[in-house]
Amino acid sequence: MKYAILVGDGMSDYPLTELNNKTPLEVAKIPNINEMVKKGMIGLVKTVPRGMKPASDIANLSILGYDPKAYYTGRGPLEAANIGVELGENEVAFRCNLVTVNNDIMADYSAGHISDKEAEAIIECLNEKLGSESLKFYHGKSYRNLLVIKAKSAHDVDDLIKTSCTPPHDIASQNISKSLPKGSSAAVLNRLMEESRAVLEKHEINKVRLDLHENPANMIWLWGQGTNPNMPTFKGIFGIEGAVISAVDLVNGIGKIAGLEVVTVPGATGYYDTNYQGKGDYAVKVLKRKDFVFVHVEAPDEAGHNGDLRAKITAIENFDKFVVGAVWDFLKNTEDFRMLVLSDHATPVAVRTHVSDPAPFVMAGTNVAHNGFDIFSEANAALSKLKFRSGAALTGNLIKKF
């Protein structure tokens, strides 16, 4: 039996007046996903447990079969795992965004989606100017980087973990003052973030970016902190081996910790310009040699955060054409398979951040009965009687039930 889970991050949305009260998903041309609907079943899944934030790490952890309330320790450790940073005793990993702040306004949570090469040079500079035996910066991808803090004691670790930190994409175009870290370790983090401004404003890369009218990486933003998670392997839960395909460190980090192979696709960027066709092609290659593949596409989520309606529609269409299409064409000619396509959470363009609404999904394949719908949409998924309380329950149904 072959299994595939394909995630269009942040793909679901709310009806928009400029789309005649339709959602981007309803307007987008998605013939492959709709073909799955006509042969399978659609419904809703609660990927984010009650009381937890609707973050991509929590949602994708859930979809991969893990209870976030039991295993989630923070985004930082997941990304650390992917880039090979091993956290030691009393070490806490923070997500460290390179951001653009203008007059204390969060102008850009990604510093203009700064290039890997530029970001790597800036992280090196931060280590030289601000790093120490207890503070070390690590380059990840583009604006997505890490800071590891070695605390003096377990009590200090708890203080760092309990400090309230806000994701920068949640405060786009807002004043940062109300969203700075709060709690017993907040002073340390706020001082470090403020010191980064003095360092980065003078950096040659930012001078060049300003000359080119590009957003400078003039501040770091710390959030998503945590310690090493202790998780069983995917094979231990479901009895099969597989691979993860994503351009995002947090998803690849979950894959590594889960014992799944992490497949790197040339040209996969985690943005609008990602190599959609490459992801689809590599997914098919994985399925020819393994039983399971998990493919994650970040672009719809980025468009939602940017409030970019047209880009979101285009991203959904590219996801359908090149990723879903490639895997569906391969699997539907396979004797035994099950395939799941879903949004991990909604990132509405009108809200520009994640919301915790249940996510629509479609499942098709061997012994999956059609449940009466022909079109994949948030509205149809809500009309379906098929509801799952968690991503883990949905994936367990996909792999174990039939």
SULDAHU-V849162 format. One record per backbone hydrogen bond with DSSP energy under -1.0 kcal/mol. NH is the residue of the N-H (numbers start at 1). CO is the residue of the C=O. Records with the same first field share a line. If there is no record, write none. Layout:
BEGIN
NH = CO, CO
END
This chain:
BEGIN
2 = 336
3 = 291
4 = 338
5 = 293
6 = 340
7 = 295
8 = 342
9 = 297
11 = 8
16 = 22
19 = 16
20 = 17
21 = 16
27 = 23
28 = 24
34 = 30
35 = 31
36 = 32
37 = 33
38 = 34
40 = 36
41 = 363
43 = 361
44 = 386
45 = 359
46 = 388
47 = 45
52 = 49
55 = 53
59 = 55
60 = 56
61 = 57
62 = 58
63 = 59
64 = 60
65 = 62
66 = 61
70 = 67
71 = 67
72 = 68
76 = 224
79 = 75
80 = 76
81 = 77
82 = 78
83 = 79
85 = 80
91 = 88
92 = 149
93 = 226
94 = 147
95 = 223
96 = 145
97 = 221
98 = 143
99 = 219
100 = 108
102 = 105
105 = 102
106 = 174
107 = 100, 105
108 = 100
114 = 110
119 = 115
120 = 116
121 = 117
122 = 118
123 = 119
124 = 120
125 = 121
126 = 122
127 = 123
128 = 124
129 = 125
130 = 126
132 = 135
136 = 148
138 = 146
141 = 144
144 = 141
145 = 96
146 = 138
147 = 94
148 = 136
149 = 92
150 = 134
151 = 90
157 = 153
158 = 154
159 = 155
160 = 156
161 = 157
162 = 158
164 = 182
170 = 167
171 = 168
173 = 106
174 = 171
176 = 104
179 = 176
182 = 164
186 = 183
189 = 185
190 = 186
191 = 187
192 = 188
193 = 189
194 = 190
195 = 191
196 = 192
198 = 194
199 = 195
200 = 196
201 = 197
203 = 200
207 = 203
208 = 204
209 = 205
210 = 206
211 = 207
212 = 208
213 = 210
214 = 209
218 = 216
219 = 99
221 = 97
223 = 95
226 = 93
234 = 258
237 = 233
238 = 234
239 = 235
243 = 292
244 = 261
245 = 294
252 = 248
253 = 249
254 = 250
255 = 251
256 = 252
257 = 253
258 = 254
259 = 256
260 = 255
261 = 242
263 = 244
268 = 265
274 = 271
276 = 274
279 = 275
280 = 276
281 = 277
282 = 278
283 = 279
284 = 280
285 = 281
286 = 282
287 = 283
288 = 284
289 = 286
290 = 286
293 = 3
294 = 243
295 = 5
296 = 245
297 = 7
301 = 298
302 = 298
303 = 299
304 = 300
305 = 301
306 = 302
307 = 304
308 = 303
312 = 308
313 = 309
314 = 310
315 = 311
316 = 312
317 = 313
318 = 314
319 = 315
320 = 316
321 = 317
322 = 318
323 = 319
324 = 319
325 = 320
327 = 323
328 = 324
329 = 325
330 = 326
331 = 327
332 = 328
334 = 331
338 = 2
339 = 364
340 = 4
341 = 362
342 = 6
343 = 360
347 = 12
352 = 348
355 = 346
359 = 45
361 = 43
362 = 341
363 = 41
364 = 339
366 = 337
368 = 365
371 = 40
381 = 377
382 = 378
383 = 379
384 = 380
388 = 44
394 = 390
395 = 391
396 = 392
397 = 393
398 = 394
399 = 395
400 = 396
END
